[in-house]
Amino acid sequence: MRLTDWIVLAITLIVIILYGLYKSRVTRNLDGYFLSNRSMPWYLVMLSIMGTQASAITFMSAPGQAFSDGMRFVQYYFGLPLAMILIAISFVPVFHKLRVYTAYEYLEQRFDLKTRTFTSFLFLLQRGLSTGISIYAPAIILSSLLGWNIYLTNIIMGGLLIIYTVSGGSRAVAYTQQLQFLIIFAGMFLAGYMVVKLLPADVGLADALHVSGKLGKLNVITTGTDEAGNFNWKDRYNIWSGIIGGFFLALSYFGTDQSQVGRYLTARSLSESRIGLLMNGLVKVPMQFLILLVGALVFTFYQYHTPPLFFDKVQIEKAARVDSEKLLVLQQQHDSLAGQKQIAVRSFTAAMQNNDTAAMSMNTNWLRQLNDSSEQVRSAFKTMLKDPQGNIPNDTNYVFLRFVIDYLPEGLVGLLIAVIFIAAWGSIAAALNSLSSSTIIDFDRRFGASTYNSLSEEAKSEKEFKRSRMYTFLWGIFCIAVAQFANRMGSLIEAVNVLGSLFYGVILGIFLVAFYLKRVGGDAVFTAAVLGEILVIAMFKWSEIGFLWLNLIGAAGVVLFAVPAEEIIRLTRSSRRS
């Protein structure tokens, strides 16, 4: 990056930090630190919900996902609006009425302590792991820009985020996310504009979209069926897995994950919480569509320009040390194919503008063959870097970053890098805040109540406030440790969602039983939850079913196990009494 980019980056991040600290003044108790004294308007609730979900992974990995697999990933969000409606009707009123700090407090009132503790533990485990992956995402940027060791960069990035979160609490998170989203939307709009502007003078947006579509990158709706009409359960993203599996994932994430529940519990009223959730459901899908569209346009851009053999420069340098001669051969093959693609795509564009359908068809087939050949060369390159465990490097997370650094004008590069940092700070800060709140409310306060008994209310509030900051710090350390292993996980946006799907379905199933099966008690639902989690892990490990279906399997498993478990428990108790 050039000096102007560093100045833009520094000014943007400093403004965000100062604004957050200015807005972070709250009462020194749990209500102020975790729930902003329940004073947020609906639009801040909406932005906070979206900012918590839209991490750096969203803005860095999603374009790369579209680049490699097309836009079908957007179907993952199709169940979200429906989930928002059900949460607004069933979940939010209960949490507001009970004035809970965490969603899991309700489970002890409805069932028992062990069910609350088990559910909270599942949340802490998956959210802690996911947040570690989110820390790794912005660390990739610094590592690429400055040539730093990725492990050291994880520590630096994580350390900055810990300071930011410990000092501010939920109020700083909410208010900075308001400013963050304005900058993020402006930055992504400019990125999309520049992709089109940097295309050849005779190629416009419509032409670029036509090229993307012909090469399979605008596959927004897919049915998941093969040529014989059979449904492929291994297919990760299709209309059915998106609506059904995505619905259950969104229902669990927004309805039971404390990182999201904690956002709409900050609202000043029940109606403000509901409006914030529903507006999130309306805005999220088109926002994700546009982010993926940027990735599809970047793919088109690289049909007219020579792309890197591999988008992660560090791996290129590593390959040069492993076998420089083979790397040179692969690079020459790659560049030759890139030159042929440029000829083919220009011929396609000319044929399209002349309405020559025969030439369009011929050049489309040629382009597809050339792209397949390019992927074979890239696969050969990846094989060079296979580690002893058989892991192959993945550059999906570097595609958009490399385009930004290589082609965008001075100043805009700094802004786009700032966008990714800002998204990381917002989502990770909210996650650390929720991890801390669940730890102190569901474990520290619940199992360590005796340590507070002798204190006055004022002293108790002050002690809880200080412990909350301590837990935020400790969870930050844990997440940094997780980040050190994230480089083995491939596409980060997929890794986070796969990880969530291992736990979210079971957590959701517990809440569904709590809300709708009033006859089921704590022993039955606890047994069902343990069996449900075993089932989900077994399906993930020994079947090839798409991960979105794990959310449905987990939720349905808990519900279906809970009913007979309750009957068995009732019969057992009845026989003992008799």
N, C-alpha and C positions, 0 to 999 in steps of 0.2 A: 504494500500500500504506500501511497505517496503522502507527503506532509499534510495536504489538505484533508485527506481521508482520516488521518489520525486526529486532526483537529475536530472534524465533524463528529467522529466517534466519541472523543473525549467530552466534548460539550454536551452531546445528547445524553450520555450516561450520567454526567455530573448533574444536569438539570433534573433527571429522573430521581436521583438519590436525594438531592436537596428538597425537591417537592415532596417526596415521600416522608422525609424526616420532619418537614414543616407540618404535614398533615397527620403525623403519628402521635400527637399529644392526646392521650387517653388517661382515664383513671387507672391507678396502679392496682388493678385486680383482674380476675379472670374474665369478667364481663367486658372490661375495656380491652384487654390484650387479645382475646380470642374472638369477641363478637362486636367490637367497635361500639359498645354500649347499646347495641341493637338500634342503630340510628340511621342506617343507610337507605337512600331512596332506591326505587326499582331499577333505574338505569345504571347505577353503580353496582347493584346486585348482578344485573345482566352482564356487565363488563367484567366483573370479578369472576363470575362463573365461566365466561368464555376465556378470560385470561388464564384461569387455572388450568383449563383443558388445553388451550392452544400454547404449547410450550415451544421452545426452540426447535424441538423435533418436528413440529408441524410445519414450520417455515423453512427448515433446512432439508428435512428428509422427504417431505411430501412431494415437492417438485421432482426429486430424484426417483421417487416411487412411480410417478407418472411417466418419467423419462424411460424407465425400464419396463414397466408393466402396463402402461396406459392409465386412463382415468377411472377404471372400474373400482378403484379403492373408494371412490365417493359413495358407492352403494352401502358401505359400512355405516354411513350416517343416516340412512333412510328410515330407520326405526326410531330415531331420536325425537322427532316432533310428537309422535304418539306417546313415547315414554314421558315427555314433559307434561302432557295432559293428565296422565294417570298419577304422576307424582304430585302435581298441583291439587288433584282431587283427594288422594288418599294419604300421602306421606306428610306433606307440609302442614296440614291442620293439626295432626297429632304432635309433631315436634314443637309447633308454636304454642299449642295449648299447655304442654308440659313444661315449656320454657327450659328445654334441655340444652346442655353445652355440646354433647355428642349424640349421634343417632343411637348409640348402643346403650345409653342410659335407659331408654324406653324398653329395651329387651329384658332388663332385670325386673322392671315393673310388670311386664307381661308374662315372663317366664321365670327365670331365676338367675343367680349370679354366674353360674358356670356357662350358661348360654351367652350372656353378655360378654364375659371374659373371652370365650372362644371366638366370638364374632369380631370383637375388637382386635384380638391377636391376629386373625386372618387379614384384617384391614392393615394393621401396622406392618405385617410382613410384606404384603404385595405393594403397598404404597412406599415403603422404605426402599424396596428393590427398584421400583419404577422411577423414583426420584433420583436414585443413583445413576440410572441410564440418562435421565434428563440433564444431570450435571455434566455427563460426558459430551453431550451434543455441543454446547458452546465451547467446551475445551478443545474440540476438534479444530475450531476456527483459529484460536490462538496458536495451537500447535502448528497448523499449516502456515499461518502468516509469519510467525516468528521462528519457526524451525525448532520449537521447544520439544522436549521429551513429553509425551502425552500424559505420563503418570504424574510428572511434576505439574503439568498444566491443570490436571484434575484437582490437585491439592490447592493451587492458587485460585481457580474458579470457585471451588467449593468454599474456600475460606472467605472470599469476598461475599458470597451469598449468605453465609452464616452470620457475618457481621450485619449485613443489610436486614436480615429477617429477625435476628435477636433484638435489634434496636427498635424495630418498627411495629411488630404485631400486625393484626388483621387490618387495622385502619390504614396503615401505610400501604399494605398490599392492595386494598380496594382503591384508594385514591391514585396510587401510581399506575394501576392498570387502566384507569380512565385516560390518562395522558399517553400511556404506552400504546393503546389501541389506535389513537389518532396517528401516532408516528408509524405504527406497523402498517395500517391500511395505506397511508401515503407512500411508504416505502415499497410495498408489494405492487401497488398500482404503477409506480414509476418503473419497477423492474419489468412488469409485463409490457409497458409501453416501449421500453428500450429494446426488449427482445425483438419486437416487430420493426422498430426503427432501424435496427442494425441488419435487417435482412436486405437483400439486393433491392435497388430502387424500384424495379418493376414487380416486386412481390409485396402484396399487401396482407392485411390480417386474414381476409377471406381465403387467399391463396395458401397462406401458412396453415390455416385450419384444414383446408382440403388435403394438403400433404400429410398432416398428422392423422387425419381420418383414414386415408388410403393405406397408411402404414400401421393401422390398428391402435393408435394412441388415444382416440376419442371414443373408446368403448365404454361409455358412461353406463349403459344398461346391458347386462349380460344375464342370460337365463340359467347358466350352470349346467346345461345339457350338452351332450356330445352329438356327433353327426347322426347317430342312431336314435336320438331322442331320449337317451337314458340320463338321469340326473347324476352328476358327478359330486359325490359328497366330499371329495378331496379339494374341490374348488373353493378357494378362500373367499372370493368376492363375487357375489352374484346377487340378483334382485331378492332372492328368497333368504339367503343367509344375511343379507343386509337388513331386510325388513323384520325378519323373525329373530335371528341371532343378535342383530344390532339393537333391536328393541329391548331384549333382555339385558344386554350389556349396558345400554344407556340407562335403563331402569335401575340397575344395580349401582352404576357409577354415580348418577345424579341423585338417586334416592337413598343410598346407604353408605356411600364413600364419604368419610368425614371431610375430605378436602373440598368436596362440593357442598355437602350439607352445611358445613361451617360458613360457606359463603352466603347462602340465602337465609341462614339464621341471623345474619347481621341486619336484615331488613327491619324497618321500623314498624311494620304491620304485616299481617297475614296476606293481605291483598298485594302489597309491594313485593313480597317473596314470590307469589304466584305469577305476577306480571313479569318479573325478572326471568323466571324460569321459562315461561311461554315465549317470551321474546327471544331468548337464547335458542329455543327450538326452531324459530322462524329464520334466524340469521345464520346459524351455524352451517347448514347444508350449502347455501349459496356461497358462503365464505370459503368453505373447503373446496367447492367446485372451482372457484377462481384460482385458488392456490395451486391445485392440480393442473389447471389449464396453463398456468405459467410453465410448469414442467413439460407439458406437451408441446408448448411453443419453443422451449429450449431444445427439445428433440428435433423439431423442424429446423431451428437455427443451425444445428450441427449437421444437417443434410447439405447446407450451403457452405459450411465452413468445416475445416478439419478439426475434429474433436481430439482430445488427448487419448492416447492408448489406454490410460487408466487415470481416473480423475483425482486420485490421491497421489500427490507428488512424492510423498515419503516412500510409498511402495515402489514407485519408479526408480528412485535412488537405491532402494534396497535390492531391486532386481538387477541393477547395474553392477552391484557388488557380487551378486550370486553368479550371474552368467552374462557378461556384457555383450558377447558375440550373439547369443540367442536373442537378447533384447533388441539388438540392432536389426536382426532379421525380421523379428515381429513388428518392430516400428516401421520398417520399410513396407512390409505387407499391409499394415494398417493404413499408412499414408497413401499407398497406391489405391486401396479400396475407397478411401475418402475422396480422392480425386475423381474416381469413376462415379461415386455417388453424386458429386457436384454436377457432373455432366448429365447424369440420369435425371436429377431433380429439376435441372434447368430445362431439359427436354420435356419433362412432364408439365412444368409450369407453362411453357410455350404451347404445348398441345391443349392444355386446359383453357388457355386464353383464346385459342383458335377453335375451340369446341371440336377437336379432333379426338373422338372417343377411342378409336383404334390405337392411336399413338399413346393416349393416356393409359390404356390398359397394358400395352407393351412395356412402357416405362415404369408403371407401378410394379409389375412383376420383376423387372430388372432391379428396382430399388429394394424390393423385399429380399431378393437373392443376395444383393450386396450387403445389406444390413445383417443377414444371417451369417454371411462370410466374416463380417467384422466381429460379430459376437464369437465366432469360432477362434479368431485370432486373440481376442480378449480372454477367452477361456484358456488358451494356451499360455498366455501371460500369467493368469491367476495360478495355473498349475505350477509355474516356476516357484511361487511363493508359498506353496502348501506347507504347513508346519507338520511336525511329527505326529500330531493327533489327527491329521487329515483336514484341518480347518483351512478354508480358502478365503482370501481377503475379498471384501465387498466394498465397492466405491459408490453405492447408491447415495450415501449421506454427503458425498463430496461434489455431486454433479452441479447443483445450484451454486454452491460456494465457489467452485472453480470458474463457472461462467461469470459470476459477479466480479471476481478479482481480475480475470483476464480481459473482459470486454467492456465493463461499464465505465463511464467517464469519472474523472477525478471529483471527489466530493460525494458522489452517489454511492461509490463503493463503501465509504465510511458509514453512510446512512443505512445501507442494507446490512452491514455487519452489526450496526447498532440495533437494528430491528431484531436480529436473531438473539443478541444479548438481552435485550429488553424482554422478549418473549420468555427467555429462560428465567430471568429474575422473577417475573410475575408468577409463573407456574410453580417454580421451585420454592419460592417464598411461601406461597399458599400451602404447598404440600408439607413443608417443614412445620408451618403453623398448625396444620391439622394433626400431624404426628405428635407434636407436643401436647395439643389439647386432649387427644385421646389417651396419651400416656398418663397425664396428670389426673384427668377426670375418671378414667376407667380403671386405672391401676393405683396410682399414688394416693389419690384422695380416698378411693374405695378400700384399699388394703392397708393404708398407713394412716387411717383416721386418728389413731391414738396420739400421733405426733402433733396433732393440731388441737387436741382437747383442752389443754391448759392455756391456750392463747386467746386473747381478746379478738373480736371480729376484725378490728383494724390490723392487728398483728398477723392474724390468720391470712387475710387478704394479701398483705405484703409478702408473707412467706410463700404463698402459692404463686404470686406473681414472679418472684425470683426463681422459684423452682421451674416455672414454665419456661423461662429464658434458658435455664440450665438444660432442660430436656430438648429444647430447640437446638442448642449447641451440640448435644450428644448425638441427636439424630442426624445432624449435619455431618458429623464425623463418620457415622455409619454409612451415609449415602456416598461420601467421598470414597470409602473403601469399596463399595459396590461399583462405582464408576471405573475403578481400575481394571475391572473385568469386562466392561461393556464393549470393548473393541472386538470381541468375539461373537457378537450377536447379530451381525448383518444389518439389514435395514432397521434403524432404531424405531421408526414409527410402527413397524410390524412387531418388533420385540416387546414394546410397551404394551400393545394391545393383546398379544399372546399371553403375556404375564398376567394381565388383568383378568383374562378369560379363565385362568386356572382357579381363581378365587371368587370372582364377582358373582357367578351363578349361585354358588352355595350361600353367600351372604344374602343375596336377594331372596333365595328360597326361605331363609329363616324369617325375613321380614314379611314375606307373603303369608306364611303360616300365622305369624303374629297378627296380621291385619284381618285375615279372611277365614281362618280355621280356629274359631274360638274354643272349641272343645279340646284342642291339642295343648298339652302342658309342656313344661320345661324339659323333663327327662326324655320325652319322645322326640322333641325337636332337636335336642342336643345329639341324641343317637342318630337321627336322620341326617344332621349336618355332617357328622363324622363320616357316615357311610357315603353321603353325597360327594364329599371331598375326595374320598378314596376312589369313587367311580370316575370323577373328572380326571384325576391324575392318571388312572389306568387307561382311560380313553385317549388321553393325550400321548401317553407313552407307547401304547401298543396298537393304536389305530391311526389311520391317516385322515381322519375326518377334519374338515376345516375348523379352525379354532373358534370362529364365531358361534358355532353350534354348541360349544362347550358351555356357554352361558345358559342356553336353554336346558341342556342336560343337567347342569348343576342345580338350577332352580326347580325343574320338574322332579329331579331325584329327591331333593329334600322334602318337597310336598308329598310325593308318592310314598316315601319311606315313613314320613311322620304319621300318616293316618293309621296304617297297621301297627306301627310301634306304640301308638297311644292305646289302641285296643288291647294289645298284648300286655301292656303295663297295667291297664285297668283290670283285666282278667286275673293277672298275677296278684294284684292287691286284693281283689275280691276273694280269691281262693285262700289267701293268707288269713283274711278276717274270718272266713267261715271255718 
